[in-house]
Amino acid sequence: MRGGEDIDPGRRNALMTAKILDGRAFADTTRARVAEHVTRLRNDHGLVPGLAVVLVGEDPASQVYVRSKGRKTREAGMESFEHLLPADTPEGDLLALVERLNADPAVHGILVQLPLPDHVDAARVLDAISPAKDVDGFHVLNVGRLGTGQGAMVPCTPLGCLMLLRDHLGDMSGLDAVILGRSNIVGKPMAQLLLAENCTVTIAHSRTRDLDALVRRADILVAAVGRPGMVPGGWVKPGATVLDVGINRLPAEEEGGKTRLVGDVDFASAAEVAGAITPVPGGVGPMTIACLLANTVAACCRINGLRPPEGLTP
């Protein structure tokens, strides 16, 4: 089902034009707030937050992403440490680097860019990162702390989603939230964050029955499945807030054109029904790096016995 033709006649009176949640503008504001806290840490405590990013291999997309992280880290007044390793780097050498970064007092956040080469055990590498410096929020101790409602590093994309939702909705108590996707990176941590906001949360996945009926109940819909246009407007509850985490590359519509980025939600039809929606690109994506910087500042504060800045952590 695609476009507006799958919206039943009884719902057409509820059609509206959704508010576009501008992730780029919100990310700019978030990075500016991070920079303010970095200045405060330097002036009041002599601290400069430092982020170390490790890239193994020469994947072009990952290289662009790492360069962008480094540039925005420096723009916020933080230290950026980039470690670019060959694709054939032995796992032992990578683990040794992580241990050096764990012990380095100038480094407060460590991010190992995924995916890693096949010969490297990604889980082993991620678990070797000190939980206090795990700004990606992937370490099992941070996952457990998040699940039990304790202070934890939260994966950057769900944290960005939470910030957007808080800004748009304020109090979310009692709202029905449906999350499409059960990944450790987005789906599961997003569910924990929304539970902490007193939402009623359902995680849907490939085995979920009557998925369209389930999605139609959602006051908050977070789509993170990696299937372009999976959610048509007819699945969206009128007035719902829709966060589209999907980033899917499709062939250009014209020969010789560039590939197109689309989300997991059919934007055109969903925007006619939703109360608010994130575009792709320009929605959730820009928040990821902004939240990485926020997590690094929070890590610097915690490591040095200071309270993390309000509004930049859950």
C-alpha positions as CSV (number, residue, x, y, z in Angstrom):
1,M,0.0,0.0,0.0
2,R,1.5,3.4,-1.0
3,G,0.3,7.0,-1.3
4,G,-3.0,8.3,-0.1
5,E,-5.2,5.8,-1.9
6,D,-5.0,3.3,1.0
7,I,-6.6,5.7,3.6
8,D,-10.1,4.6,4.2
9,P,-12.9,7.2,3.5
10,G,-13.8,7.5,7.1
11,R,-10.4,8.9,8.0
12,R,-10.1,11.4,5.2
13,N,-11.8,14.2,7.2
14,A,-8.9,13.9,9.6
15,L,-6.3,14.6,7.0
16,M,-3.8,17.3,7.9
17,T,-0.4,18.7,7.0
18,A,2.1,17.5,9.5
19,K,4.6,19.7,11.2
20,I,8.0,18.9,9.9
21,L,10.5,18.2,12.7
22,D,13.7,19.8,11.4
23,G,16.5,17.6,12.7
24,R,19.2,19.7,11.1
25,A,18.1,22.9,13.0
26,F,17.7,21.0,16.3
27,A,21.1,19.4,15.9
28,D,22.6,22.8,15.3
29,T,21.0,24.1,18.5
30,T,22.2,21.0,20.4
31,R,25.8,21.3,19.2
32,A,25.7,25.0,20.3
33,R,24.6,24.0,23.7
34,V,27.4,21.3,23.8
35,A,29.9,24.0,22.9
36,E,28.7,26.2,25.8
37,H,29.2,23.4,28.3
38,V,32.6,22.7,26.8
39,T,33.6,26.3,27.4
40,R,32.3,26.1,30.9
41,L,34.3,22.9,31.6
42,R,37.5,24.5,30.3
43,N,37.0,27.8,32.1
44,D,35.7,26.4,35.5
45,H,37.5,23.1,35.7
46,G,40.4,23.1,33.3
47,L,38.8,20.2,31.4
48,V,38.6,19.6,27.6
49,P,36.4,16.7,26.6
50,G,38.1,14.4,24.2
51,L,36.6,12.0,21.7
52,A,38.6,9.2,20.1
53,V,37.2,7.6,16.9
54,V,38.7,4.3,15.5
55,L,38.1,3.3,11.9
56,V,39.3,0.0,10.6
57,G,39.4,-0.3,6.8
58,E,38.7,2.1,3.9
59,D,35.0,2.1,3.5
60,P,34.2,5.4,1.8
61,A,31.0,6.1,3.6
62,S,32.6,5.4,7.0
63,Q,35.6,7.6,6.1
64,V,33.2,10.5,5.3
65,Y,31.3,9.9,8.5
66,V,34.5,9.8,10.6
67,R,35.7,13.1,9.0
68,S,32.4,14.7,9.8
69,K,32.6,13.6,13.4
70,G,36.1,14.9,13.8
71,R,35.2,18.3,12.3
72,K,32.1,18.8,14.4
73,T,34.0,17.7,17.5
74,R,36.6,20.3,16.9
75,E,34.0,23.0,16.1
76,A,32.5,22.3,19.6
77,G,35.8,23.1,21.2
78,M,36.6,19.5,22.0
79,E,39.7,17.4,21.3
80,S,39.4,14.9,18.4
81,F,41.6,11.8,18.2
82,E,41.2,9.9,15.0
83,H,42.8,6.4,14.5
84,L,42.6,5.1,11.0
85,L,43.8,1.5,10.8
86,P,44.3,-0.8,7.7
87,A,41.5,-3.3,7.0
88,D,43.9,-6.2,7.9
89,T,44.6,-4.9,11.4
90,P,44.7,-8.0,13.7
91,E,42.0,-8.1,16.4
92,G,44.7,-8.1,19.1
93,D,46.2,-4.8,17.8
94,L,42.7,-3.2,17.8
95,L,42.0,-4.4,21.4
96,A,45.4,-3.1,22.5
97,L,44.5,0.3,21.0
98,V,41.2,0.3,22.9
99,E,43.1,-0.4,26.1
100,R,45.4,2.5,25.5
101,L,42.5,4.8,24.9
102,N,40.8,3.5,28.1
103,A,43.8,4.5,30.1
104,D,44.3,7.9,28.4
105,P,43.1,10.7,30.6
106,A,42.7,13.1,27.6
107,V,40.1,10.7,26.1
108,H,36.6,10.7,27.6
109,G,34.7,9.0,24.8
110,I,35.7,6.1,22.5
111,L,33.8,5.2,19.4
112,V,34.8,2.2,17.2
113,Q,33.2,2.7,13.8
114,L,31.0,-0.2,12.6
115,P,31.0,-2.4,10.7
116,L,34.3,-4.0,11.5
117,P,36.1,-6.4,9.1
118,D,34.9,-10.0,9.2
119,H,38.1,-11.3,11.0
120,V,37.3,-9.0,14.0
121,D,34.8,-10.0,16.7
122,A,32.9,-6.7,17.0
123,A,31.2,-7.8,20.3
124,R,34.5,-8.5,21.9
125,V,35.9,-5.1,20.8
126,L,32.9,-3.1,22.0
127,D,32.9,-4.9,25.3
128,A,36.6,-3.9,25.7
129,I,35.7,-0.2,25.8
130,S,35.4,1.2,29.3
131,P,31.7,1.6,30.1
132,A,32.5,5.1,31.3
133,K,33.9,6.1,27.9
134,D,31.4,4.1,25.8
135,V,29.7,7.1,24.1
136,D,27.9,4.8,21.6
137,G,26.1,3.1,24.5
138,F,26.7,-0.4,23.2
139,H,28.6,-1.9,26.2
140,V,26.5,-4.5,28.0
141,L,26.8,-2.6,31.3
142,N,25.4,0.5,29.8
143,V,22.6,-1.6,28.2
144,G,21.8,-3.1,31.6
145,R,21.9,0.3,33.4
146,L,19.5,1.8,30.8
147,G,17.2,-1.2,31.2
148,T,17.1,-0.8,35.0
149,G,16.6,2.9,34.9
150,Q,20.0,3.9,36.1
151,G,22.3,6.6,34.7
152,A,23.8,5.2,31.5
153,M,25.3,6.1,28.2
154,V,22.5,5.9,25.7
155,P,23.0,5.1,22.0
156,C,23.1,8.3,20.0
157,T,20.2,7.8,17.6
158,P,17.6,6.9,20.2
159,L,18.8,9.8,22.4
160,G,18.3,12.1,19.4
161,C,14.8,10.7,18.9
162,L,14.0,11.3,22.6
163,M,15.2,14.9,22.4
164,L,13.0,15.6,19.3
165,L,10.0,14.0,21.1
166,R,10.5,16.0,24.3
167,D,10.8,19.2,22.4
168,H,7.7,18.6,20.3
169,L,5.4,16.8,22.8
170,G,6.7,17.7,26.3
171,D,5.0,15.3,28.7
172,M,4.5,11.9,27.0
173,S,2.8,10.1,29.9
174,G,0.2,7.6,28.8
175,L,0.8,7.9,25.1
176,D,0.9,4.7,23.0
177,A,4.3,4.3,21.4
178,V,5.0,1.7,18.7
179,I,8.6,1.0,17.6
180,L,9.2,-0.8,14.3
181,G,12.4,-2.7,14.7
182,R,14.1,-4.5,17.6
183,S,17.8,-3.8,17.0
184,N,20.2,-3.2,19.9
185,I,21.2,0.1,18.3
186,V,17.7,1.7,18.0
187,G,14.7,-0.4,18.7
188,K,15.4,-1.8,22.2
189,P,17.0,1.3,23.7
190,M,14.3,3.5,22.2
191,A,11.7,1.3,24.0
192,Q,13.5,1.7,27.4
193,L,13.7,5.5,26.9
194,L,10.0,5.8,26.1
195,L,9.1,3.5,29.1
196,A,11.0,5.9,31.3
197,E,8.8,8.7,29.8
198,N,5.7,6.7,31.0
199,C,4.6,5.7,27.5
200,T,2.9,2.4,26.8
201,V,5.4,0.8,24.5
202,T,5.1,-1.9,21.9
203,I,8.0,-3.2,19.8
204,A,7.0,-4.6,16.5
205,H,9.1,-6.7,14.2
206,S,9.1,-9.1,11.2
207,R,7.0,-11.7,13.1
208,T,4.3,-9.2,14.4
209,R,0.8,-10.1,13.3
210,D,-1.7,-7.4,12.0
211,L,1.1,-4.9,11.9
212,D,-0.9,-2.2,10.2
213,A,-3.6,-2.3,12.9
214,L,-1.0,-2.1,15.6
215,V,0.7,0.9,14.0
216,R,-2.7,2.7,13.6
217,R,-2.9,2.8,17.5
218,A,0.4,4.7,17.9
219,D,0.5,8.2,19.2
220,I,4.2,8.0,18.7
221,L,5.7,5.9,15.9
222,V,9.4,5.2,15.5
223,A,10.3,3.4,12.3
224,A,13.7,1.7,12.2
225,V,13.6,-1.4,10.0
226,G,15.6,-0.4,6.9
227,R,12.8,-1.1,4.4
228,P,12.1,1.9,2.1
229,G,8.5,3.2,2.3
230,M,7.3,0.3,4.4
231,V,4.8,2.4,6.3
232,P,2.1,4.1,4.2
233,G,0.0,7.0,5.3
234,G,-3.0,4.6,5.8
235,W,-1.1,3.0,8.7
236,V,-0.6,6.3,10.6
237,K,-3.0,7.5,13.3
238,P,-4.3,11.0,12.6
239,G,-2.2,13.5,14.6
240,A,0.5,10.9,15.5
241,T,4.2,11.9,15.8
242,V,6.3,9.9,13.4
243,L,10.0,9.6,13.7
244,D,11.6,7.9,10.6
245,V,15.0,6.5,11.5
246,G,15.4,4.6,8.2
247,I,18.0,5.7,5.7
248,N,17.6,3.7,2.5
249,R,19.5,4.4,-0.8
250,L,17.4,4.0,-3.9
251,P,18.5,4.3,-7.6
252,A,18.1,7.7,-9.1
253,E,14.8,8.3,-10.9
254,E,16.6,9.6,-14.0
255,E,19.5,7.9,-15.7
256,G,22.8,9.4,-14.6
257,G,21.3,11.0,-11.5
258,K,22.4,10.5,-7.9
259,T,20.9,7.9,-5.6
260,R,18.0,9.0,-3.5
261,L,17.7,8.7,0.3
262,V,14.3,7.7,1.6
263,G,13.0,6.5,5.0
264,D,11.0,3.6,6.2
265,V,7.8,5.8,6.1
266,D,6.2,6.9,2.8
267,F,6.6,10.6,3.6
268,A,4.1,12.1,1.2
269,S,1.1,10.1,2.4
270,A,2.1,10.0,6.0
271,A,2.6,13.8,6.2
272,E,-1.1,14.2,5.2
273,V,-2.2,12.3,8.3
274,A,0.5,12.7,11.0
275,G,0.6,15.6,13.4
276,A,4.4,15.8,13.1
277,I,7.0,13.9,11.1
278,T,10.7,13.8,10.5
279,P,11.9,14.0,6.9
280,V,14.7,11.8,5.4
281,P,17.2,13.2,5.0
282,G,17.3,16.0,7.5
283,G,15.3,14.5,10.4
284,V,16.8,12.0,12.9
285,G,20.1,11.6,11.1
286,P,21.7,14.9,12.0
287,M,20.9,14.3,15.7
288,T,23.2,11.3,15.8
289,I,26.5,13.2,15.8
290,A,25.1,16.0,18.0
291,C,24.2,13.3,20.6
292,L,27.6,11.7,20.2
293,L,29.1,15.1,21.3
294,A,26.6,15.4,24.1
295,N,27.5,11.9,25.3
296,T,31.2,12.8,25.3
297,V,30.6,15.9,27.4
298,A,28.5,13.8,29.8
299,A,31.3,11.2,30.0
300,C,33.9,13.9,30.8
301,C,31.7,15.2,33.6
302,R,31.0,11.8,35.1
303,I,34.7,10.7,34.9
304,N,35.7,13.9,36.8
305,G,32.9,13.7,39.4
306,L,30.8,16.4,37.9
307,R,27.0,16.5,37.2
308,P,26.3,16.0,33.4
309,P,24.5,19.0,31.8
310,E,20.7,18.9,32.0
311,G,18.9,18.6,28.7
312,L,21.7,16.7,27.0
313,T,21.2,13.4,28.8
314,P,18.1,11.3,29.4
